[in-house]
């Protein structure tokens, strides 16, 4: 029954998210302990960024933090300091890419991706931030109270809230799997613009599937009436 399927998809995000989130959460806590031991004053967001870029691998996270700490002036580590070692967030670009997927604007997507490449945007970081953004959407769909503050939040949070109706949880799951494959292609040296265009095309197929299901549901309702 649809009610059972809906319950399954509402609980799936948490089932999928928790194992993915725990390594990064543990790494961030360990980095906090290291920072206290070293008497570093760390700007908010730095440790989470390091843990995220290390993909939850504690050894890599510790190495990155050590490199960043060696550049700290008077024991103060800022996001700018972290940016000297690892690429900063491409979250703004991730939101734009998802909005282009929502709007199904292939021409603008191609032009935008090329402009980002020409400007030196890290596509590896972009894919990581796309996955991070999809995680947020999955959690918000399974627990709507998480998204309530977004309506009156920052501009980025408001944009995130407007993306919520775009996909069902199972479709976000499909899109995340597509991006995980494409991230591998980027890291192996394939043309990043072409790789993200392939992901864009796949996202359109996922979105069209949603439209077909909604149309079929509407027809069933009209017949039942």
Biotite code that builds the C-alpha atoms (Angstrom):
import biotite.structure as struc

atoms = struc.array([
    struc.Atom([0.000, 0.000, 0.000], chain_id="A", res_id=1, res_name="UNK", atom_name="CA", element="C"),
    struc.Atom([1.062, 3.585, -0.652], chain_id="A", res_id=2, res_name="UNK", atom_name="CA", element="C"),
    struc.Atom([0.919, 4.412, 3.080], chain_id="A", res_id=3, res_name="UNK", atom_name="CA", element="C"),
    struc.Atom([3.471, 1.691, 3.824], chain_id="A", res_id=4, res_name="UNK", atom_name="CA", element="C"),
    struc.Atom([5.722, 2.819, 0.953], chain_id="A", res_id=5, res_name="UNK", atom_name="CA", element="C"),
    struc.Atom([5.518, 6.410, 2.128], chain_id="A", res_id=6, res_name="UNK", atom_name="CA", element="C"),
    struc.Atom([6.477, 5.394, 5.674], chain_id="A", res_id=7, res_name="UNK", atom_name="CA", element="C"),
    struc.Atom([9.443, 3.455, 4.297], chain_id="A", res_id=8, res_name="UNK", atom_name="CA", element="C"),
    struc.Atom([10.730, 6.401, 2.260], chain_id="A", res_id=9, res_name="UNK", atom_name="CA", element="C"),
    struc.Atom([10.227, 8.773, 5.192], chain_id="A", res_id=10, res_name="UNK", atom_name="CA", element="C"),
    struc.Atom([12.395, 6.592, 7.407], chain_id="A", res_id=11, res_name="UNK", atom_name="CA", element="C"),
    struc.Atom([14.986, 5.738, 4.744], chain_id="A", res_id=12, res_name="UNK", atom_name="CA", element="C"),
    struc.Atom([16.851, 9.070, 4.951], chain_id="A", res_id=13, res_name="UNK", atom_name="CA", element="C"),
    struc.Atom([17.674, 8.592, 8.634], chain_id="A", res_id=14, res_name="UNK", atom_name="CA", element="C"),
    struc.Atom([18.664, 4.965, 8.032], chain_id="A", res_id=15, res_name="UNK", atom_name="CA", element="C"),
    struc.Atom([20.990, 6.070, 5.227], chain_id="A", res_id=16, res_name="UNK", atom_name="CA", element="C"),
    struc.Atom([22.230, 9.280, 6.807], chain_id="A", res_id=17, res_name="UNK", atom_name="CA", element="C"),
    struc.Atom([23.251, 8.091, 10.243], chain_id="A", res_id=18, res_name="UNK", atom_name="CA", element="C"),
    struc.Atom([26.054, 5.724, 9.176], chain_id="A", res_id=19, res_name="UNK", atom_name="CA", element="C"),
    struc.Atom([27.361, 8.423, 6.826], chain_id="A", res_id=20, res_name="UNK", atom_name="CA", element="C"),
    struc.Atom([27.229, 11.193, 9.416], chain_id="A", res_id=21, res_name="UNK", atom_name="CA", element="C"),
    struc.Atom([28.740, 9.375, 12.405], chain_id="A", res_id=22, res_name="UNK", atom_name="CA", element="C"),
    struc.Atom([32.367, 9.175, 11.124], chain_id="A", res_id=23, res_name="UNK", atom_name="CA", element="C"),
    struc.Atom([32.449, 12.930, 10.426], chain_id="A", res_id=24, res_name="UNK", atom_name="CA", element="C"),
    struc.Atom([30.838, 13.680, 13.792], chain_id="A", res_id=25, res_name="UNK", atom_name="CA", element="C"),
    struc.Atom([33.417, 11.523, 15.608], chain_id="A", res_id=26, res_name="UNK", atom_name="CA", element="C"),
    struc.Atom([36.259, 13.111, 13.634], chain_id="A", res_id=27, res_name="UNK", atom_name="CA", element="C"),
    struc.Atom([35.007, 16.626, 14.487], chain_id="A", res_id=28, res_name="UNK", atom_name="CA", element="C"),
    struc.Atom([34.903, 15.751, 18.205], chain_id="A", res_id=29, res_name="UNK", atom_name="CA", element="C"),
    struc.Atom([38.451, 14.375, 18.081], chain_id="A", res_id=30, res_name="UNK", atom_name="CA", element="C"),
    struc.Atom([39.650, 17.495, 16.251], chain_id="A", res_id=31, res_name="UNK", atom_name="CA", element="C"),
    struc.Atom([38.051, 19.617, 18.970], chain_id="A", res_id=32, res_name="UNK", atom_name="CA", element="C"),
    struc.Atom([40.043, 17.724, 21.599], chain_id="A", res_id=33, res_name="UNK", atom_name="CA", element="C"),
    struc.Atom([43.267, 18.171, 19.627], chain_id="A", res_id=34, res_name="UNK", atom_name="CA", element="C"),
    struc.Atom([42.594, 21.904, 19.250], chain_id="A", res_id=35, res_name="UNK", atom_name="CA", element="C"),
    struc.Atom([42.081, 22.288, 23.010], chain_id="A", res_id=36, res_name="UNK", atom_name="CA", element="C"),
    struc.Atom([45.282, 20.357, 23.728], chain_id="A", res_id=37, res_name="UNK", atom_name="CA", element="C"),
    struc.Atom([47.218, 22.595, 21.319], chain_id="A", res_id=38, res_name="UNK", atom_name="CA", element="C"),
    struc.Atom([45.581, 25.762, 22.723], chain_id="A", res_id=39, res_name="UNK", atom_name="CA", element="C"),
    struc.Atom([44.323, 26.722, 19.268], chain_id="A", res_id=40, res_name="UNK", atom_name="CA", element="C"),
    struc.Atom([41.470, 29.180, 18.989], chain_id="A", res_id=41, res_name="UNK", atom_name="CA", element="C"),
    struc.Atom([39.425, 27.746, 16.122], chain_id="A", res_id=42, res_name="UNK", atom_name="CA", element="C"),
    struc.Atom([36.766, 29.698, 14.214], chain_id="A", res_id=43, res_name="UNK", atom_name="CA", element="C"),
    struc.Atom([33.341, 28.086, 14.139], chain_id="A", res_id=44, res_name="UNK", atom_name="CA", element="C"),
    struc.Atom([32.890, 25.798, 11.145], chain_id="A", res_id=45, res_name="UNK", atom_name="CA", element="C"),
    struc.Atom([36.572, 24.981, 10.616], chain_id="A", res_id=46, res_name="UNK", atom_name="CA", element="C"),
    struc.Atom([36.564, 21.597, 12.350], chain_id="A", res_id=47, res_name="UNK", atom_name="CA", element="C"),
    struc.Atom([33.388, 20.450, 10.607], chain_id="A", res_id=48, res_name="UNK", atom_name="CA", element="C"),
    struc.Atom([34.886, 21.546, 7.298], chain_id="A", res_id=49, res_name="UNK", atom_name="CA", element="C"),
    struc.Atom([38.089, 19.595, 7.960], chain_id="A", res_id=50, res_name="UNK", atom_name="CA", element="C"),
    struc.Atom([36.134, 16.476, 8.989], chain_id="A", res_id=51, res_name="UNK", atom_name="CA", element="C"),
    struc.Atom([33.945, 16.795, 5.891], chain_id="A", res_id=52, res_name="UNK", atom_name="CA", element="C"),
    struc.Atom([36.884, 17.187, 3.514], chain_id="A", res_id=53, res_name="UNK", atom_name="CA", element="C"),
    struc.Atom([38.525, 14.142, 5.135], chain_id="A", res_id=54, res_name="UNK", atom_name="CA", element="C"),
    struc.Atom([35.269, 12.239, 4.495], chain_id="A", res_id=55, res_name="UNK", atom_name="CA", element="C"),
    struc.Atom([35.231, 11.100, 8.127], chain_id="A", res_id=56, res_name="UNK", atom_name="CA", element="C"),
    struc.Atom([38.697, 9.503, 7.970], chain_id="A", res_id=57, res_name="UNK", atom_name="CA", element="C"),
    struc.Atom([40.227, 10.407, 11.337], chain_id="A", res_id=58, res_name="UNK", atom_name="CA", element="C"),
    struc.Atom([43.852, 10.016, 10.211], chain_id="A", res_id=59, res_name="UNK", atom_name="CA", element="C"),
    struc.Atom([43.328, 12.321, 7.203], chain_id="A", res_id=60, res_name="UNK", atom_name="CA", element="C"),
    struc.Atom([41.428, 14.816, 9.363], chain_id="A", res_id=61, res_name="UNK", atom_name="CA", element="C"),
    struc.Atom([44.230, 14.941, 11.935], chain_id="A", res_id=62, res_name="UNK", atom_name="CA", element="C"),
    struc.Atom([46.802, 15.428, 9.158], chain_id="A", res_id=63, res_name="UNK", atom_name="CA", element="C"),
    struc.Atom([44.807, 18.284, 7.624], chain_id="A", res_id=64, res_name="UNK", atom_name="CA", element="C"),
    struc.Atom([44.320, 19.972, 10.989], chain_id="A", res_id=65, res_name="UNK", atom_name="CA", element="C"),
    struc.Atom([48.042, 19.675, 11.724], chain_id="A", res_id=66, res_name="UNK", atom_name="CA", element="C"),
    struc.Atom([48.866, 21.355, 8.402], chain_id="A", res_id=67, res_name="UNK", atom_name="CA", element="C"),
    struc.Atom([46.370, 24.126, 9.088], chain_id="A", res_id=68, res_name="UNK", atom_name="CA", element="C"),
    struc.Atom([47.625, 24.546, 12.655], chain_id="A", res_id=69, res_name="UNK", atom_name="CA", element="C"),
    struc.Atom([51.179, 25.033, 11.426], chain_id="A", res_id=70, res_name="UNK", atom_name="CA", element="C"),
    struc.Atom([49.959, 28.123, 9.551], chain_id="A", res_id=71, res_name="UNK", atom_name="CA", element="C"),
    struc.Atom([48.008, 29.580, 12.470], chain_id="A", res_id=72, res_name="UNK", atom_name="CA", element="C"),
    struc.Atom([49.036, 33.035, 13.605], chain_id="A", res_id=73, res_name="UNK", atom_name="CA", element="C"),
    struc.Atom([49.171, 33.395, 17.390], chain_id="A", res_id=74, res_name="UNK", atom_name="CA", element="C"),
    struc.Atom([47.292, 30.126, 17.749], chain_id="A", res_id=75, res_name="UNK", atom_name="CA", element="C"),
    struc.Atom([44.214, 31.346, 15.876], chain_id="A", res_id=76, res_name="UNK", atom_name="CA", element="C"),
    struc.Atom([42.769, 29.188, 13.105], chain_id="A", res_id=77, res_name="UNK", atom_name="CA", element="C"),
    struc.Atom([40.225, 30.865, 10.824], chain_id="A", res_id=78, res_name="UNK", atom_name="CA", element="C"),
    struc.Atom([38.345, 29.686, 7.755], chain_id="A", res_id=79, res_name="UNK", atom_name="CA", element="C"),
    struc.Atom([40.770, 31.762, 5.719], chain_id="A", res_id=80, res_name="UNK", atom_name="CA", element="C"),
    struc.Atom([43.672, 29.852, 7.294], chain_id="A", res_id=81, res_name="UNK", atom_name="CA", element="C"),
    struc.Atom([41.943, 26.542, 6.524], chain_id="A", res_id=82, res_name="UNK", atom_name="CA", element="C"),
    struc.Atom([41.494, 27.701, 2.938], chain_id="A", res_id=83, res_name="UNK", atom_name="CA", element="C"),
    struc.Atom([45.264, 27.760, 2.496], chain_id="A", res_id=84, res_name="UNK", atom_name="CA", element="C"),
    struc.Atom([45.315, 23.980, 2.920], chain_id="A", res_id=85, res_name="UNK", atom_name="CA", element="C"),
    struc.Atom([41.962, 22.778, 1.645], chain_id="A", res_id=86, res_name="UNK", atom_name="CA", element="C"),
    struc.Atom([39.358, 24.196, -0.721], chain_id="A", res_id=87, res_name="UNK", atom_name="CA", element="C"),
    struc.Atom([36.598, 26.143, 0.990], chain_id="A", res_id=88, res_name="UNK", atom_name="CA", element="C"),
    struc.Atom([32.943, 25.301, 0.573], chain_id="A", res_id=89, res_name="UNK", atom_name="CA", element="C"),
    struc.Atom([31.282, 25.424, -2.846], chain_id="A", res_id=90, res_name="UNK", atom_name="CA", element="C"),
    struc.Atom([27.860, 25.443, -1.170], chain_id="A", res_id=91, res_name="UNK", atom_name="CA", element="C"),
    struc.Atom([26.626, 28.449, -3.158], chain_id="A", res_id=92, res_name="UNK", atom_name="CA", element="C"),
    struc.Atom([27.465, 26.639, -6.394], chain_id="A", res_id=93, res_name="UNK", atom_name="CA", element="C"),
    struc.Atom([25.820, 23.439, -5.131], chain_id="A", res_id=94, res_name="UNK", atom_name="CA", element="C"),
    struc.Atom([22.545, 25.274, -4.492], chain_id="A", res_id=95, res_name="UNK", atom_name="CA", element="C"),
    struc.Atom([22.693, 26.863, -7.947], chain_id="A", res_id=96, res_name="UNK", atom_name="CA", element="C"),
    struc.Atom([23.300, 23.482, -9.620], chain_id="A", res_id=97, res_name="UNK", atom_name="CA", element="C"),
    struc.Atom([20.314, 21.944, -7.829], chain_id="A", res_id=98, res_name="UNK", atom_name="CA", element="C"),
    struc.Atom([18.150, 24.943, -8.777], chain_id="A", res_id=99, res_name="UNK", atom_name="CA", element="C"),
    struc.Atom([19.150, 24.470, -12.415], chain_id="A", res_id=100, res_name="UNK", atom_name="CA", element="C"),
    struc.Atom([18.140, 20.804, -12.127], chain_id="A", res_id=101, res_name="UNK", atom_name="CA", element="C"),
    struc.Atom([14.810, 21.862, -10.652], chain_id="A", res_id=102, res_name="UNK", atom_name="CA", element="C"),
    struc.Atom([14.229, 24.354, -13.482], chain_id="A", res_id=103, res_name="UNK", atom_name="CA", element="C"),
    struc.Atom([15.431, 21.854, -16.127], chain_id="A", res_id=104, res_name="UNK", atom_name="CA", element="C"),
    struc.Atom([17.478, 24.566, -17.813], chain_id="A", res_id=105, res_name="UNK", atom_name="CA", element="C"),
    struc.Atom([20.092, 22.531, -19.696], chain_id="A", res_id=106, res_name="UNK", atom_name="CA", element="C"),
    struc.Atom([21.493, 25.437, -21.744], chain_id="A", res_id=107, res_name="UNK", atom_name="CA", element="C"),
    struc.Atom([22.035, 27.611, -18.697], chain_id="A", res_id=108, res_name="UNK", atom_name="CA", element="C"),
    struc.Atom([23.475, 24.631, -16.822], chain_id="A", res_id=109, res_name="UNK", atom_name="CA", element="C"),
    struc.Atom([26.113, 24.081, -19.521], chain_id="A", res_id=110, res_name="UNK", atom_name="CA", element="C"),
    struc.Atom([27.015, 27.774, -19.605], chain_id="A", res_id=111, res_name="UNK", atom_name="CA", element="C"),
    struc.Atom([27.152, 28.016, -15.814], chain_id="A", res_id=112, res_name="UNK", atom_name="CA", element="C"),
    struc.Atom([29.336, 24.942, -15.380], chain_id="A", res_id=113, res_name="UNK", atom_name="CA", element="C"),
    struc.Atom([31.776, 26.223, -18.001], chain_id="A", res_id=114, res_name="UNK", atom_name="CA", element="C"),
    struc.Atom([31.954, 29.634, -16.309], chain_id="A", res_id=115, res_name="UNK", atom_name="CA", element="C"),
    struc.Atom([32.684, 27.975, -12.958], chain_id="A", res_id=116, res_name="UNK", atom_name="CA", element="C"),
    struc.Atom([35.427, 25.881, -14.540], chain_id="A", res_id=117, res_name="UNK", atom_name="CA", element="C"),
    struc.Atom([36.961, 28.958, -16.148], chain_id="A", res_id=118, res_name="UNK", atom_name="CA", element="C"),
    struc.Atom([36.840, 30.739, -12.769], chain_id="A", res_id=119, res_name="UNK", atom_name="CA", element="C"),
    struc.Atom([38.769, 27.909, -11.109], chain_id="A", res_id=120, res_name="UNK", atom_name="CA", element="C"),
    struc.Atom([35.959, 26.431, -8.998], chain_id="A", res_id=121, res_name="UNK", atom_name="CA", element="C"),
    struc.Atom([36.933, 23.061, -7.507], chain_id="A", res_id=122, res_name="UNK", atom_name="CA", element="C"),
    struc.Atom([34.498, 20.555, -9.015], chain_id="A", res_id=123, res_name="UNK", atom_name="CA", element="C"),
    struc.Atom([35.602, 17.885, -6.559], chain_id="A", res_id=124, res_name="UNK", atom_name="CA", element="C"),
    struc.Atom([34.557, 20.194, -3.719], chain_id="A", res_id=125, res_name="UNK", atom_name="CA", element="C"),
    struc.Atom([31.368, 21.062, -5.615], chain_id="A", res_id=126, res_name="UNK", atom_name="CA", element="C"),
    struc.Atom([30.309, 17.414, -5.809], chain_id="A", res_id=127, res_name="UNK", atom_name="CA", element="C"),
    struc.Atom([31.097, 16.942, -2.110], chain_id="A", res_id=128, res_name="UNK", atom_name="CA", element="C"),
    struc.Atom([28.914, 19.943, -1.268], chain_id="A", res_id=129, res_name="UNK", atom_name="CA", element="C"),
    struc.Atom([26.141, 18.685, -3.551], chain_id="A", res_id=130, res_name="UNK", atom_name="CA", element="C"),
    struc.Atom([26.105, 15.440, -1.574], chain_id="A", res_id=131, res_name="UNK", atom_name="CA", element="C"),
    struc.Atom([26.134, 17.386, 1.698], chain_id="A", res_id=132, res_name="UNK", atom_name="CA", element="C"),
    struc.Atom([23.185, 19.484, 0.488], chain_id="A", res_id=133, res_name="UNK", atom_name="CA", element="C"),
    struc.Atom([21.244, 16.369, -0.521], chain_id="A", res_id=134, res_name="UNK", atom_name="CA", element="C"),
    struc.Atom([21.838, 14.978, 2.967], chain_id="A", res_id=135, res_name="UNK", atom_name="CA", element="C"),
    struc.Atom([20.223, 18.093, 4.424], chain_id="A", res_id=136, res_name="UNK", atom_name="CA", element="C"),
    struc.Atom([17.230, 17.739, 2.112], chain_id="A", res_id=137, res_name="UNK", atom_name="CA", element="C"),
    struc.Atom([16.799, 14.060, 3.009], chain_id="A", res_id=138, res_name="UNK", atom_name="CA", element="C"),
    struc.Atom([16.848, 14.778, 6.722], chain_id="A", res_id=139, res_name="UNK", atom_name="CA", element="C"),
    struc.Atom([14.418, 17.675, 6.326], chain_id="A", res_id=140, res_name="UNK", atom_name="CA", element="C"),
    struc.Atom([11.988, 15.509, 4.341], chain_id="A", res_id=141, res_name="UNK", atom_name="CA", element="C"),
    struc.Atom([12.058, 12.821, 7.026], chain_id="A", res_id=142, res_name="UNK", atom_name="CA", element="C"),
    struc.Atom([11.851, 15.361, 9.888], chain_id="A", res_id=143, res_name="UNK", atom_name="CA", element="C"),
    struc.Atom([10.009, 18.473, 8.622], chain_id="A", res_id=144, res_name="UNK", atom_name="CA", element="C"),
    struc.Atom([10.661, 20.395, 11.848], chain_id="A", res_id=145, res_name="UNK", atom_name="CA", element="C"),
    struc.Atom([14.320, 20.625, 10.814], chain_id="A", res_id=146, res_name="UNK", atom_name="CA", element="C"),
    struc.Atom([13.328, 22.755, 7.816], chain_id="A", res_id=147, res_name="UNK", atom_name="CA", element="C"),
    struc.Atom([11.014, 25.162, 9.667], chain_id="A", res_id=148, res_name="UNK", atom_name="CA", element="C"),
    struc.Atom([13.803, 27.646, 10.586], chain_id="A", res_id=149, res_name="UNK", atom_name="CA", element="C"),
    struc.Atom([14.915, 27.747, 6.935], chain_id="A", res_id=150, res_name="UNK", atom_name="CA", element="C"),
    struc.Atom([11.872, 29.808, 5.920], chain_id="A", res_id=151, res_name="UNK", atom_name="CA", element="C"),
    struc.Atom([13.087, 32.773, 7.985], chain_id="A", res_id=152, res_name="UNK", atom_name="CA", element="C"),
    struc.Atom([16.778, 31.903, 7.920], chain_id="A", res_id=153, res_name="UNK", atom_name="CA", element="C"),
    struc.Atom([19.677, 33.033, 5.770], chain_id="A", res_id=154, res_name="UNK", atom_name="CA", element="C"),
    struc.Atom([19.333, 33.437, 2.018], chain_id="A", res_id=155, res_name="UNK", atom_name="CA", element="C"),
    struc.Atom([21.025, 30.058, 1.545], chain_id="A", res_id=156, res_name="UNK", atom_name="CA", element="C"),
    struc.Atom([18.584, 28.390, 3.958], chain_id="A", res_id=157, res_name="UNK", atom_name="CA", element="C"),
    struc.Atom([15.612, 29.959, 2.176], chain_id="A", res_id=158, res_name="UNK", atom_name="CA", element="C"),
    struc.Atom([16.917, 28.664, -1.146], chain_id="A", res_id=159, res_name="UNK", atom_name="CA", element="C"),
    struc.Atom([17.288, 25.227, 0.431], chain_id="A", res_id=160, res_name="UNK", atom_name="CA", element="C"),
    struc.Atom([13.675, 25.390, 1.659], chain_id="A", res_id=161, res_name="UNK", atom_name="CA", element="C"),
    struc.Atom([12.476, 26.193, -1.868], chain_id="A", res_id=162, res_name="UNK", atom_name="CA", element="C"),
    struc.Atom([14.246, 23.069, -3.139], chain_id="A", res_id=163, res_name="UNK", atom_name="CA", element="C"),
    struc.Atom([12.386, 20.740, -0.750], chain_id="A", res_id=164, res_name="UNK", atom_name="CA", element="C"),
    struc.Atom([9.314, 20.119, -2.981], chain_id="A", res_id=165, res_name="UNK", atom_name="CA", element="C"),
    struc.Atom([11.487, 19.274, -5.996], chain_id="A", res_id=166, res_name="UNK", atom_name="CA", element="C"),
    struc.Atom([12.168, 15.584, -5.293], chain_id="A", res_id=167, res_name="UNK", atom_name="CA", element="C"),
    struc.Atom([10.845, 12.720, -3.206], chain_id="A", res_id=168, res_name="UNK", atom_name="CA", element="C"),
    struc.Atom([13.271, 11.077, -0.724], chain_id="A", res_id=169, res_name="UNK", atom_name="CA", element="C"),
    struc.Atom([13.809, 8.068, -3.003], chain_id="A", res_id=170, res_name="UNK", atom_name="CA", element="C"),
    struc.Atom([14.695, 10.389, -5.889], chain_id="A", res_id=171, res_name="UNK", atom_name="CA", element="C"),
    struc.Atom([17.227, 12.281, -3.760], chain_id="A", res_id=172, res_name="UNK", atom_name="CA", element="C"),
    struc.Atom([18.703, 8.908, -2.923], chain_id="A", res_id=173, res_name="UNK", atom_name="CA", element="C"),
    struc.Atom([19.010, 8.117, -6.643], chain_id="A", res_id=174, res_name="UNK", atom_name="CA", element="C"),
    struc.Atom([20.589, 11.502, -7.334], chain_id="A", res_id=175, res_name="UNK", atom_name="CA", element="C"),
    struc.Atom([23.095, 11.009, -4.504], chain_id="A", res_id=176, res_name="UNK", atom_name="CA", element="C"),
    struc.Atom([24.171, 7.665, -5.984], chain_id="A", res_id=177, res_name="UNK", atom_name="CA", element="C"),
    struc.Atom([24.595, 9.323, -9.388], chain_id="A", res_id=178, res_name="UNK", atom_name="CA", element="C"),
    struc.Atom([26.793, 12.039, -7.875], chain_id="A", res_id=179, res_name="UNK", atom_name="CA", element="C"),
    struc.Atom([28.896, 9.516, -5.957], chain_id="A", res_id=180, res_name="UNK", atom_name="CA", element="C"),
    struc.Atom([29.713, 7.838, -9.283], chain_id="A", res_id=181, res_name="UNK", atom_name="CA", element="C"),
    struc.Atom([30.421, 11.182, -10.943], chain_id="A", res_id=182, res_name="UNK", atom_name="CA", element="C"),
    struc.Atom([32.692, 12.244, -8.068], chain_id="A", res_id=183, res_name="UNK", atom_name="CA", element="C"),
    struc.Atom([34.847, 9.228, -8.855], chain_id="A", res_id=184, res_name="UNK", atom_name="CA", element="C"),
    struc.Atom([35.043, 10.362, -12.480], chain_id="A", res_id=185, res_name="UNK", atom_name="CA", element="C"),
    struc.Atom([36.110, 13.876, -11.461], chain_id="A", res_id=186, res_name="UNK", atom_name="CA", element="C"),
    struc.Atom([38.831, 12.560, -9.154], chain_id="A", res_id=187, res_name="UNK", atom_name="CA", element="C"),
    struc.Atom([40.090, 10.274, -11.937], chain_id="A", res_id=188, res_name="UNK", atom_name="CA", element="C"),
    struc.Atom([40.697, 13.295, -14.157], chain_id="A", res_id=189, res_name="UNK", atom_name="CA", element="C"),
    struc.Atom([37.713, 13.296, -16.512], chain_id="A", res_id=190, res_name="UNK", atom_name="CA", element="C"),
    struc.Atom([36.498, 16.642, -17.871], chain_id="A", res_id=191, res_name="UNK", atom_name="CA", element="C"),
    struc.Atom([34.570, 17.978, -14.831], chain_id="A", res_id=192, res_name="UNK", atom_name="CA", element="C"),
    struc.Atom([32.178, 20.090, -16.928], chain_id="A", res_id=193, res_name="UNK", atom_name="CA", element="C"),
    struc.Atom([31.171, 17.056, -18.987], chain_id="A", res_id=194, res_name="UNK", atom_name="CA", element="C"),
    struc.Atom([30.875, 14.920, -15.838], chain_id="A", res_id=195, res_name="UNK", atom_name="CA", element="C"),
    struc.Atom([28.511, 17.393, -14.141], chain_id="A", res_id=196, res_name="UNK", atom_name="CA", element="C"),
    struc.Atom([26.498, 17.727, -17.367], chain_id="A", res_id=197, res_name="UNK", atom_name="CA", element="C"),
    struc.Atom([26.050, 13.944, -17.359], chain_id="A", res_id=198, res_name="UNK", atom_name="CA", element="C"),
    struc.Atom([24.849, 14.181, -13.766], chain_id="A", res_id=199, res_name="UNK", atom_name="CA", element="C"),
    struc.Atom([22.496, 17.007, -14.759], chain_id="A", res_id=200, res_name="UNK", atom_name="CA", element="C"),
    struc.Atom([20.993, 14.873, -17.537], chain_id="A", res_id=201, res_name="UNK", atom_name="CA", element="C"),
    struc.Atom([20.514, 11.963, -15.140], chain_id="A", res_id=202, res_name="UNK", atom_name="CA", element="C"),
    struc.Atom([18.847, 14.309, -12.655], chain_id="A", res_id=203, res_name="UNK", atom_name="CA", element="C"),
    struc.Atom([16.359, 15.338, -15.347], chain_id="A", res_id=204, res_name="UNK", atom_name="CA", element="C"),
    struc.Atom([15.408, 11.701, -15.866], chain_id="A", res_id=205, res_name="UNK", atom_name="CA", element="C"),
    struc.Atom([14.831, 11.335, -12.127], chain_id="A", res_id=206, res_name="UNK", atom_name="CA", element="C"),
    struc.Atom([12.681, 14.474, -12.088], chain_id="A", res_id=207, res_name="UNK", atom_name="CA", element="C"),
    struc.Atom([10.665, 13.401, -15.157], chain_id="A", res_id=208, res_name="UNK", atom_name="CA", element="C"),
    struc.Atom([9.913, 10.132, -13.382], chain_id="A", res_id=209, res_name="UNK", atom_name="CA", element="C"),
    struc.Atom([8.362, 12.158, -10.550], chain_id="A", res_id=210, res_name="UNK", atom_name="CA", element="C"),
    struc.Atom([6.185, 14.012, -13.065], chain_id="A", res_id=211, res_name="UNK", atom_name="CA", element="C"),
    struc.Atom([4.925, 10.750, -14.584], chain_id="A", res_id=212, res_name="UNK", atom_name="CA", element="C"),
    struc.Atom([4.029, 9.372, -11.139], chain_id="A", res_id=213, res_name="UNK", atom_name="CA", element="C"),
    struc.Atom([2.190, 12.578, -10.166], chain_id="A", res_id=214, res_name="UNK", atom_name="CA", element="C"),
    struc.Atom([0.283, 12.534, -13.469], chain_id="A", res_id=215, res_name="UNK", atom_name="CA", element="C"),
    struc.Atom([-0.688, 8.883, -12.969], chain_id="A", res_id=216, res_name="UNK", atom_name="CA", element="C"),
    struc.Atom([-1.800, 9.588, -9.378], chain_id="A", res_id=217, res_name="UNK", atom_name="CA", element="C"),
    struc.Atom([-3.911, 12.500, -10.583], chain_id="A", res_id=218, res_name="UNK", atom_name="CA", element="C"),
    struc.Atom([-5.597, 10.300, -13.185], chain_id="A", res_id=219, res_name="UNK", atom_name="CA", element="C"),
    struc.Atom([-6.391, 7.644, -10.575], chain_id="A", res_id=220, res_name="UNK", atom_name="CA", element="C"),
    struc.Atom([-7.916, 10.259, -8.289], chain_id="A", res_id=221, res_name="UNK", atom_name="CA", element="C"),
    struc.Atom([-10.068, 11.691, -11.087], chain_id="A", res_id=222, res_name="UNK", atom_name="CA", element="C"),
    struc.Atom([-11.344, 8.199, -11.950], chain_id="A", res_id=223, res_name="UNK", atom_name="CA", element="C"),
    struc.Atom([-12.154, 7.474, -8.297], chain_id="A", res_id=224, res_name="UNK", atom_name="CA", element="C"),
    struc.Atom([-14.103, 10.746, -8.073], chain_id="A", res_id=225, res_name="UNK", atom_name="CA", element="C"),
])
